[in-house]
Amino acid sequence: MGDPFYRKDSRSILPKLKLTFLFSFLLVVTSWANPYSLNSALNLKLTNGTIQEVIQQIEDQTDFFFLYQDAIFEGQRVTIDAQDASLESILKQVAEQTGISYAITDRN
């Protein structure tokens, strides 16, 4: 006599349960994993400062990393007064004052 709880089709259920668990786990992890949200509240107050100073303050307050050449910003000064502002709104202010464009890309 065999195990009363054993069913012939139980082997086909186990892979389905594993996949369901994996996808559920990935869904939860990806919902938490937004470390560099564009909606992060940033506070910057800078009068006649360099763009490098703006970038440094953004990097200090977020997980963003900027790649640029110093020569691009030579002689450029900006005034930023932002309280609980998004990264995008601060970058727009810099772009409006300097004419420099920017792109936000994924880490991968």
N, CA, C and O atoms as CSV, one atom per row, in Angstrom:
chain,resi,resn,atom,element,x,y,z
A,1,MET,N,N,0.846,-1.172,0.000
A,1,MET,CA,C,0.000,0.000,0.000
A,1,MET,C,C,0.893,1.237,0.000
A,1,MET,O,O,1.920,1.244,0.678
A,2,GLY,N,N,0.549,2.229,-0.704
A,2,GLY,CA,C,1.377,3.419,-0.828
A,2,GLY,C,C,0.944,4.518,0.132
A,2,GLY,O,O,0.037,4.341,0.944
A,3,ASP,N,N,1.590,5.606,0.020
A,3,ASP,CA,C,1.295,6.785,0.828
A,3,ASP,C,C,-0.060,7.349,0.411
A,3,ASP,O,O,-0.263,7.633,-0.769
A,4,PRO,N,N,-1.007,7.520,1.365
A,4,PRO,CA,C,-2.344,7.996,0.988
A,4,PRO,C,C,-2.331,9.447,0.489
A,4,PRO,O,O,-3.280,9.872,-0.170
A,5,PHE,N,N,-1.264,10.222,0.795
A,5,PHE,CA,C,-1.211,11.615,0.376
A,5,PHE,C,C,-0.451,11.802,-0.940
A,5,PHE,O,O,-0.394,12.908,-1.477
A,6,TYR,N,N,0.119,10.736,-1.444
A,6,TYR,CA,C,0.876,10.805,-2.690
A,6,TYR,C,C,-0.078,10.690,-3.870
A,6,TYR,O,O,-0.930,9.803,-3.924
A,7,ARG,N,N,0.088,11.597,-4.796
A,7,ARG,CA,C,-0.704,11.545,-6.018
A,7,ARG,C,C,0.245,11.470,-7.192
A,7,ARG,O,O,1.353,12.004,-7.136
A,8,LYS,N,N,-0.170,10.827,-8.226
A,8,LYS,CA,C,0.688,10.665,-9.391
A,8,LYS,C,C,1.089,12.009,-10.002
A,8,LYS,O,O,2.214,12.153,-10.480
A,9,ASP,N,N,0.210,12.969,-9.993
A,9,ASP,CA,C,0.491,14.250,-10.641
A,9,ASP,C,C,1.207,15.237,-9.725
A,9,ASP,O,O,1.385,16.396,-10.099
A,10,SER,N,N,1.624,14.803,-8.530
A,10,SER,CA,C,2.290,15.726,-7.605
A,10,SER,C,C,3.657,16.162,-8.117
A,10,SER,O,O,4.141,17.229,-7.740
A,11,ARG,N,N,4.285,15.361,-8.966
A,11,ARG,CA,C,5.579,15.763,-9.532
A,11,ARG,C,C,5.428,16.930,-10.496
A,11,ARG,O,O,6.365,17.715,-10.640
A,12,SER,N,N,4.330,17.068,-11.135
A,12,SER,CA,C,4.135,18.179,-12.065
A,12,SER,C,C,3.757,19.461,-11.326
A,12,SER,O,O,3.901,20.550,-11.882
A,13,ILE,N,N,3.289,19.361,-10.116
A,13,ILE,CA,C,2.910,20.540,-9.324
A,13,ILE,C,C,4.141,21.225,-8.740
A,13,ILE,O,O,4.188,22.454,-8.675
A,14,LEU,N,N,5.126,20.460,-8.318
A,14,LEU,CA,C,6.309,21.019,-7.666
A,14,LEU,C,C,7.038,22.059,-8.532
A,14,LEU,O,O,7.349,23.135,-8.021
A,15,PRO,N,N,7.323,21.795,-9.806
A,15,PRO,CA,C,7.973,22.840,-10.620
A,15,PRO,C,C,7.114,24.098,-10.748
A,15,PRO,O,O,7.638,25.211,-10.778
A,16,LYS,N,N,5.812,23.921,-10.823
A,16,LYS,CA,C,4.913,25.074,-10.910
A,16,LYS,C,C,4.966,25.903,-9.623
A,16,LYS,O,O,4.958,27.133,-9.669
A,17,LEU,N,N,5.020,25.226,-8.486
A,17,LEU,CA,C,5.125,25.935,-7.211
A,17,LEU,C,C,6.452,26.688,-7.109
A,17,LEU,O,O,6.500,27.819,-6.627
A,18,LYS,N,N,7.518,26.051,-7.565
A,18,LYS,CA,C,8.830,26.704,-7.543
A,18,LYS,C,C,8.826,27.958,-8.412
A,18,LYS,O,O,9.327,29.003,-7.996
A,19,LEU,N,N,8.268,27.860,-9.606
A,19,LEU,CA,C,8.201,29.022,-10.495
A,19,LEU,C,C,7.327,30.126,-9.911
A,19,LEU,O,O,7.664,31.307,-10.002
A,20,THR,N,N,6.214,29.742,-9.316
A,20,THR,CA,C,5.335,30.735,-8.689
A,20,THR,C,C,6.061,31.460,-7.571
A,20,THR,O,O,5.965,32.682,-7.458
A,21,PHE,N,N,6.785,30.722,-6.744
A,21,PHE,CA,C,7.549,31.336,-5.662
A,21,PHE,C,C,8.632,32.259,-6.220
A,21,PHE,O,O,8.816,33.368,-5.719
A,22,LEU,N,N,9.347,31.812,-7.249
A,22,LEU,CA,C,10.410,32.620,-7.843
A,22,LEU,C,C,9.860,33.934,-8.388
A,22,LEU,O,O,10.417,34.998,-8.115
A,23,PHE,N,N,8.776,33.870,-9.154
A,23,PHE,CA,C,8.209,35.089,-9.709
A,23,PHE,C,C,7.653,36.010,-8.624
A,23,PHE,O,O,7.759,37.231,-8.740
A,24,SER,N,N,7.073,35.453,-7.592
A,24,SER,CA,C,6.580,36.272,-6.479
A,24,SER,C,C,7.732,36.973,-5.773
A,24,SER,O,O,7.644,38.153,-5.436
A,25,PHE,N,N,8.809,36.230,-5.555
A,25,PHE,CA,C,9.993,36.804,-4.915
A,25,PHE,C,C,10.581,37.929,-5.772
A,25,PHE,O,O,10.916,38.994,-5.254
A,26,LEU,N,N,10.703,37.695,-7.071
A,26,LEU,CA,C,11.250,38.724,-7.966
A,26,LEU,C,C,10.364,39.972,-8.002
A,26,LEU,O,O,10.866,41.094,-8.072
A,27,LEU,N,N,9.063,39.771,-7.955
A,27,LEU,CA,C,8.135,40.899,-7.944
A,27,LEU,C,C,8.331,41.758,-6.704
A,27,LEU,O,O,8.363,42.985,-6.795
A,28,VAL,N,N,8.460,41.124,-5.553
A,28,VAL,CA,C,8.659,41.854,-4.303
A,28,VAL,C,C,9.995,42.583,-4.317
A,28,VAL,O,O,10.071,43.749,-3.931
A,29,VAL,N,N,11.047,41.900,-4.761
A,29,VAL,CA,C,12.388,42.507,-4.780
A,29,VAL,C,C,12.429,43.697,-5.727
A,29,VAL,O,O,12.993,44.736,-5.382
A,30,THR,N,N,11.847,43.569,-6.909
A,30,THR,CA,C,11.886,44.681,-7.855
A,30,THR,C,C,11.027,45.852,-7.394
A,30,THR,O,O,11.310,46.997,-7.747
A,31,SER,N,N,9.996,45.590,-6.624
A,31,SER,CA,C,9.195,46.709,-6.120
A,31,SER,C,C,9.956,47.507,-5.059
A,31,SER,O,O,9.707,48.700,-4.882
A,32,TRP,N,N,10.881,46.855,-4.355
A,32,TRP,CA,C,11.702,47.558,-3.365
A,32,TRP,C,C,12.920,48.198,-4.011
A,32,TRP,O,O,13.440,49.190,-3.500
A,33,ALA,N,N,13.378,47.652,-5.114
A,33,ALA,CA,C,14.660,48.047,-5.690
A,33,ALA,C,C,14.510,49.236,-6.624
A,33,ALA,O,O,14.556,49.082,-7.845
A,34,ASN,N,N,14.334,50.395,-6.065
A,34,ASN,CA,C,14.323,51.622,-6.857
A,34,ASN,C,C,15.194,52.646,-6.143
A,34,ASN,O,O,14.694,53.680,-5.701
A,35,PRO,N,N,16.494,52.372,-6.025
A,35,PRO,CA,C,17.357,53.234,-5.222
A,35,PRO,C,C,17.615,54.595,-5.833
A,35,PRO,O,O,18.004,55.528,-5.131
A,36,TYR,N,N,17.409,54.718,-7.109
A,36,TYR,CA,C,17.693,56.003,-7.728
A,36,TYR,C,C,16.455,56.570,-8.388
A,36,TYR,O,O,16.434,56.871,-9.581
A,37,SER,N,N,15.453,56.702,-7.591
A,37,SER,CA,C,14.191,57.231,-8.065
A,37,SER,C,C,14.328,58.690,-8.477
A,37,SER,O,O,14.960,59.492,-7.789
A,38,LEU,N,N,13.737,59.006,-9.586
A,38,LEU,CA,C,13.760,60.395,-10.045
A,38,LEU,C,C,12.905,61.279,-9.154
A,38,LEU,O,O,13.000,62.504,-9.228
A,39,ASN,N,N,12.079,60.685,-8.321
A,39,ASN,CA,C,11.201,61.456,-7.463
A,39,ASN,C,C,11.784,61.691,-6.072
A,39,ASN,O,O,11.080,62.167,-5.181
A,40,SER,N,N,13.047,61.369,-5.876
A,40,SER,CA,C,13.681,61.609,-4.579
A,40,SER,C,C,13.655,63.100,-4.273
A,40,SER,O,O,13.849,63.933,-5.159
A,41,ALA,N,N,13.417,63.422,-3.025
A,41,ALA,CA,C,13.366,64.818,-2.614
A,41,ALA,C,C,14.781,65.313,-2.325
A,41,ALA,O,O,15.450,64.823,-1.415
A,42,LEU,N,N,15.223,66.286,-3.108
A,42,LEU,CA,C,16.561,66.849,-2.957
A,42,LEU,C,C,16.456,68.277,-2.447
A,42,LEU,O,O,15.506,68.997,-2.756
A,43,ASN,N,N,17.443,68.669,-1.668
A,43,ASN,CA,C,17.519,70.036,-1.175
A,43,ASN,C,C,18.857,70.634,-1.593
A,43,ASN,O,O,19.916,70.168,-1.172
A,44,LEU,N,N,18.799,71.661,-2.419
A,44,LEU,CA,C,20.006,72.332,-2.900
A,44,LEU,C,C,19.813,73.834,-2.801
A,44,LEU,O,O,18.785,74.371,-3.214
A,45,LYS,N,N,20.788,74.488,-2.262
A,45,LYS,CA,C,20.784,75.950,-2.244
A,45,LYS,C,C,22.191,76.384,-2.627
A,45,LYS,O,O,23.147,76.182,-1.878
A,46,LEU,N,N,22.296,76.978,-3.795
A,46,LEU,CA,C,23.596,77.352,-4.332
A,46,LEU,C,C,23.439,78.653,-5.104
A,46,LEU,O,O,22.613,78.751,-6.011
A,47,THR,N,N,24.237,79.652,-4.739
A,47,THR,CA,C,24.190,80.938,-5.416
A,47,THR,C,C,25.483,81.139,-6.191
A,47,THR,O,O,26.576,81.142,-5.624
A,48,ASN,N,N,25.334,81.308,-7.501
A,48,ASN,CA,C,26.468,81.526,-8.392
A,48,ASN,C,C,27.533,80.430,-8.215
A,48,ASN,O,O,28.730,80.712,-8.179
A,49,GLY,N,N,27.078,79.201,-8.109
A,49,GLY,CA,C,27.988,78.069,-7.913
A,49,GLY,C,C,28.314,77.379,-9.224
A,49,GLY,O,O,27.652,77.592,-10.239
A,50,THR,N,N,29.320,76.570,-9.183
A,50,THR,CA,C,29.700,75.824,-10.378
A,50,THR,C,C,28.775,74.621,-10.552
A,50,THR,O,O,28.128,74.164,-9.611
A,51,ILE,N,N,28.738,74.135,-11.766
A,51,ILE,CA,C,27.929,72.961,-12.040
A,51,ILE,C,C,28.514,71.747,-11.314
A,51,ILE,O,O,27.777,70.852,-10.901
A,52,GLN,N,N,29.822,71.721,-11.163
A,52,GLN,CA,C,30.450,70.632,-10.422
A,52,GLN,C,C,29.957,70.599,-8.974
A,52,GLN,O,O,29.800,69.521,-8.400
A,53,GLU,N,N,29.713,71.762,-8.384
A,53,GLU,CA,C,29.171,71.819,-7.015
A,53,GLU,C,C,27.745,71.260,-6.966
A,53,GLU,O,O,27.374,70.559,-6.024
A,54,VAL,N,N,26.957,71.580,-7.988
A,54,VAL,CA,C,25.591,71.045,-8.065
A,54,VAL,C,C,25.649,69.525,-8.177
A,54,VAL,O,O,24.938,68.810,-7.472
A,55,ILE,N,N,26.503,69.046,-9.069
A,55,ILE,CA,C,26.634,67.603,-9.265
A,55,ILE,C,C,27.090,66.922,-7.979
A,55,ILE,O,O,26.571,65.864,-7.623
A,56,GLN,N,N,28.042,67.511,-7.288
A,56,GLN,CA,C,28.537,66.916,-6.052
A,56,GLN,C,C,27.427,66.827,-5.007
A,56,GLN,O,O,27.314,65.819,-4.309
A,57,GLN,N,N,26.616,67.863,-4.896
A,57,GLN,CA,C,25.516,67.835,-3.926
A,57,GLN,C,C,24.470,66.782,-4.296
A,57,GLN,O,O,23.924,66.110,-3.421
A,58,ILE,N,N,24.192,66.642,-5.590
A,58,ILE,CA,C,23.242,65.615,-6.028
A,58,ILE,C,C,23.798,64.224,-5.722
A,58,ILE,O,O,23.075,63.362,-5.223
A,59,GLU,N,N,25.078,64.006,-6.020
A,59,GLU,CA,C,25.688,62.707,-5.740
A,59,GLU,C,C,25.707,62.405,-4.245
A,59,GLU,O,O,25.572,61.249,-3.845
A,60,ASP,N,N,25.872,63.433,-3.421
A,60,ASP,CA,C,25.864,63.233,-1.972
A,60,ASP,C,C,24.485,62.833,-1.448
A,60,ASP,O,O,24.379,62.106,-0.461
A,61,GLN,N,N,23.429,63.310,-2.113
A,61,GLN,CA,C,22.068,63.071,-1.634
A,61,GLN,C,C,21.371,61.891,-2.311
A,61,GLN,O,O,20.305,61.466,-1.865
A,62,THR,N,N,21.955,61.362,-3.372
A,62,THR,CA,C,21.319,60.263,-4.106
A,62,THR,C,C,22.344,59.177,-4.413
A,62,THR,O,O,23.510,59.265,-4.028
A,63,ASP,N,N,21.874,58.159,-5.113
A,63,ASP,CA,C,22.757,57.095,-5.580
A,63,ASP,C,C,23.192,57.322,-7.020
A,63,ASP,O,O,23.788,56.434,-7.631
A,64,PHE,N,N,22.903,58.499,-7.571
A,64,PHE,CA,C,23.299,58.791,-8.939
A,64,PHE,C,C,24.787,59.071,-9.027
A,64,PHE,O,O,25.413,59.538,-8.076
A,65,PHE,N,N,25.331,58.774,-10.190
A,65,PHE,CA,C,26.735,59.033,-10.484
A,65,PHE,C,C,26.782,59.745,-11.831
A,65,PHE,O,O,26.142,59.303,-12.784
A,66,PHE,N,N,27.524,60.829,-11.920
A,66,PHE,CA,C,27.589,61.627,-13.132
A,66,PHE,C,C,28.912,61.398,-13.853
A,66,PHE,O,O,29.972,61.326,-13.232
A,67,LEU,N,N,28.829,61.285,-15.162
A,67,LEU,CA,C,30.017,61.217,-16.001
A,67,LEU,C,C,30.053,62.473,-16.864
A,67,LEU,O,O,29.094,62.772,-17.575
A,68,TYR,N,N,31.145,63.193,-16.802
A,68,TYR,CA,C,31.269,64.421,-17.579
A,68,TYR,C,C,32.737,64.813,-17.671
A,68,TYR,O,O,33.591,64.295,-16.951
A,69,GLN,N,N,32.999,65.744,-18.578
A,69,GLN,CA,C,34.338,66.312,-18.698
A,69,GLN,C,C,34.291,67.721,-18.124
A,69,GLN,O,O,33.394,68.498,-18.452
A,70,ASP,N,N,35.254,68.054,-17.267
A,70,ASP,CA,C,35.273,69.367,-16.621
A,70,ASP,C,C,35.259,70.514,-17.633
A,70,ASP,O,O,34.679,71.566,-17.366
A,71,ALA,N,N,35.884,70.322,-18.774
A,71,ALA,CA,C,35.972,71.397,-19.772
A,71,ALA,C,C,34.594,71.846,-20.270
A,71,ALA,O,O,34.421,72.994,-20.678
A,72,ILE,N,N,33.619,70.936,-20.234
A,72,ILE,CA,C,32.264,71.280,-20.694
A,72,ILE,C,C,31.660,72.379,-19.827
A,72,ILE,O,O,30.934,73.237,-20.329
A,73,PHE,N,N,31.956,72.355,-18.528
A,73,PHE,CA,C,31.331,73.281,-17.585
A,73,PHE,C,C,32.200,74.499,-17.270
A,73,PHE,O,O,31.831,75.313,-16.423
A,74,GLU,N,N,33.319,74.633,-17.921
A,74,GLU,CA,C,34.253,75.715,-17.606
A,74,GLU,C,C,33.580,77.085,-17.742
A,74,GLU,O,O,33.027,77.420,-18.790
A,75,GLY,N,N,33.640,77.857,-16.672
A,75,GLY,CA,C,33.084,79.209,-16.661
A,75,GLY,C,C,31.574,79.275,-16.485
A,75,GLY,O,O,31.013,80.370,-16.454
A,76,GLN,N,N,30.907,78.145,-16.370
A,76,GLN,CA,C,29.453,78.123,-16.218
A,76,GLN,C,C,29.096,78.207,-14.736
A,76,GLN,O,O,29.636,77.460,-13.920
A,77,ARG,N,N,28.200,79.100,-14.397
A,77,ARG,CA,C,27.730,79.271,-13.015
A,77,ARG,C,C,26.213,79.202,-12.997
A,77,ARG,O,O,25.548,79.621,-13.945
A,78,VAL,N,N,25.674,78.671,-11.908
A,78,VAL,CA,C,24.224,78.546,-11.765
A,78,VAL,C,C,23.802,78.942,-10.361
A,78,VAL,O,O,24.595,78.923,-9.420
A,79,THR,N,N,22.534,79.301,-10.249
A,79,THR,CA,C,21.920,79.563,-8.955
A,79,THR,C,C,20.735,78.625,-8.822
A,79,THR,O,O,19.804,78.653,-9.627
A,80,ILE,N,N,20.787,77.800,-7.799
A,80,ILE,CA,C,19.738,76.808,-7.558
A,80,ILE,C,C,19.233,76.980,-6.129
A,80,ILE,O,O,20.020,77.018,-5.183
A,81,ASP,N,N,17.921,77.082,-5.984
A,81,ASP,CA,C,17.293,77.097,-4.665
A,81,ASP,C,C,16.138,76.109,-4.735
A,81,ASP,O,O,15.045,76.448,-5.188
A,82,ALA,N,N,16.385,74.900,-4.288
A,82,ALA,CA,C,15.393,73.840,-4.412
A,82,ALA,C,C,15.190,73.146,-3.067
A,82,ALA,O,O,16.147,72.712,-2.424
A,83,GLN,N,N,13.948,73.052,-2.663
A,83,GLN,CA,C,13.568,72.347,-1.443
A,83,GLN,C,C,12.630,71.211,-1.819
A,83,GLN,O,O,11.610,71.433,-2.471
A,84,ASP,N,N,12.970,69.999,-1.411
A,84,ASP,CA,C,12.170,68.811,-1.726
A,84,ASP,C,C,11.882,68.709,-3.226
A,84,ASP,O,O,10.764,68.387,-3.629
A,85,ALA,N,N,12.878,68.981,-4.031
A,85,ALA,CA,C,12.734,68.974,-5.481
A,85,ALA,C,C,13.189,67.635,-6.048
A,85,ALA,O,O,13.999,66.931,-5.445
A,86,SER,N,N,12.662,67.301,-7.201
A,86,SER,CA,C,13.083,66.072,-7.871
A,86,SER,C,C,14.398,66.321,-8.606
A,86,SER,O,O,14.746,67.460,-8.917
A,87,LEU,N,N,15.107,65.252,-8.872
A,87,LEU,CA,C,16.361,65.348,-9.618
A,87,LEU,C,C,16.116,65.977,-10.974
A,87,LEU,O,O,16.885,66.827,-11.421
A,88,GLU,N,N,15.065,65.566,-11.615
A,88,GLU,CA,C,14.770,66.085,-12.948
A,88,GLU,C,C,14.514,67.593,-12.931
A,88,GLU,O,O,14.948,68.300,-13.840
A,89,SER,N,N,13.819,68.089,-11.915
A,89,SER,CA,C,13.553,69.533,-11.867
A,89,SER,C,C,14.845,70.328,-11.640
A,89,SER,O,O,15.004,71.424,-12.177
A,90,ILE,N,N,15.761,69.774,-10.847
A,90,ILE,CA,C,17.041,70.457,-10.621
A,90,ILE,C,C,17.872,70.453,-11.900
A,90,ILE,O,O,18.470,71.467,-12.258
A,91,LEU,N,N,17.908,69.323,-12.581
A,91,LEU,CA,C,18.661,69.257,-13.836
A,91,LEU,C,C,18.059,70.183,-14.896
A,91,LEU,O,O,18.792,70.762,-15.698
A,92,LYS,N,N,16.746,70.325,-14.906
A,92,LYS,CA,C,16.112,71.269,-15.834
A,92,LYS,C,C,16.533,72.699,-15.536
A,92,LYS,O,O,16.768,73.482,-16.457
A,93,GLN,N,N,16.629,73.049,-14.248
A,93,GLN,CA,C,17.085,74.395,-13.886
A,93,GLN,C,C,18.500,74.639,-14.378
A,93,GLN,O,O,18.802,75.706,-14.914
A,94,VAL,N,N,19.367,73.650,-14.196
A,94,VAL,CA,C,20.751,73.777,-14.666
A,94,VAL,C,C,20.772,73.924,-16.184
A,94,VAL,O,O,21.491,74.769,-16.717
A,95,ALA,N,N,19.988,73.108,-16.878
A,95,ALA,CA,C,19.951,73.161,-18.339
A,95,ALA,C,C,19.441,74.513,-18.842
A,95,ALA,O,O,19.963,75.050,-19.818
A,96,GLU,N,N,18.420,75.062,-18.175
A,96,GLU,CA,C,17.871,76.356,-18.585
A,96,GLU,C,C,18.882,77.479,-18.411
A,96,GLU,O,O,18.931,78.402,-19.225
A,97,GLN,N,N,19.688,77.409,-17.358
A,97,GLN,CA,C,20.652,78.471,-17.080
A,97,GLN,C,C,21.932,78.351,-17.914
A,97,GLN,O,O,22.644,79.338,-18.104
A,98,THR,N,N,22.220,77.159,-18.405
A,98,THR,CA,C,23.501,76.948,-19.090
A,98,THR,C,C,23.375,76.520,-20.543
A,98,THR,O,O,24.312,76.698,-21.321
A,99,GLY,N,N,22.247,75.967,-20.915
A,99,GLY,CA,C,22.095,75.450,-22.268
A,99,GLY,C,C,22.708,74.070,-22.446
A,99,GLY,O,O,22.808,73.577,-23.569
A,100,ILE,N,N,23.119,73.447,-21.356
A,100,ILE,CA,C,23.713,72.114,-21.404
A,100,ILE,C,C,22.598,71.080,-21.327
A,100,ILE,O,O,21.661,71.223,-20.542
A,101,SER,N,N,22.705,70.039,-22.146
A,101,SER,CA,C,21.692,68.980,-22.108
A,101,SER,C,C,22.204,67.824,-21.254
A,101,SER,O,O,23.395,67.736,-20.958
A,102,TYR,N,N,21.302,66.954,-20.870
A,102,TYR,CA,C,21.646,65.816,-20.019
A,102,TYR,C,C,20.805,64.618,-20.411
A,102,TYR,O,O,19.788,64.750,-21.092
A,103,ALA,N,N,21.242,63.446,-19.972
A,103,ALA,CA,C,20.484,62.212,-20.185
A,103,ALA,C,C,20.589,61.369,-18.924
A,103,ALA,O,O,21.665,61.247,-18.339
A,104,ILE,N,N,19.483,60.796,-18.514
A,104,ILE,CA,C,19.462,59.894,-17.368
A,104,ILE,C,C,19.357,58.484,-17.929
A,104,ILE,O,O,18.406,58.153,-18.637
A,105,THR,N,N,20.345,57.660,-17.606
A,105,THR,CA,C,20.368,56.293,-18.111
A,105,THR,C,C,20.370,55.307,-16.970
A,105,THR,O,O,20.668,55.656,-15.828
A,106,ASP,N,N,20.038,54.084,-17.284
A,106,ASP,CA,C,20.003,53.018,-16.293
A,106,ASP,C,C,21.415,52.594,-15.920
A,106,ASP,O,O,22.357,52.813,-16.681
A,107,ARG,N,N,21.557,51.997,-14.769
A,107,ARG,CA,C,22.873,51.536,-14.309
A,107,ARG,C,C,23.375,50.342,-15.114
A,107,ARG,O,O,24.584,50.135,-15.215
A,108,ASN,N,N,22.483,49.569,-15.677
A,108,ASN,CA,C,22.896,48.333,-16.339
A,108,ASN,C,C,23.398,48.573,-17.706
A,108,ASN,O,O,23.785,47.630,-18.396
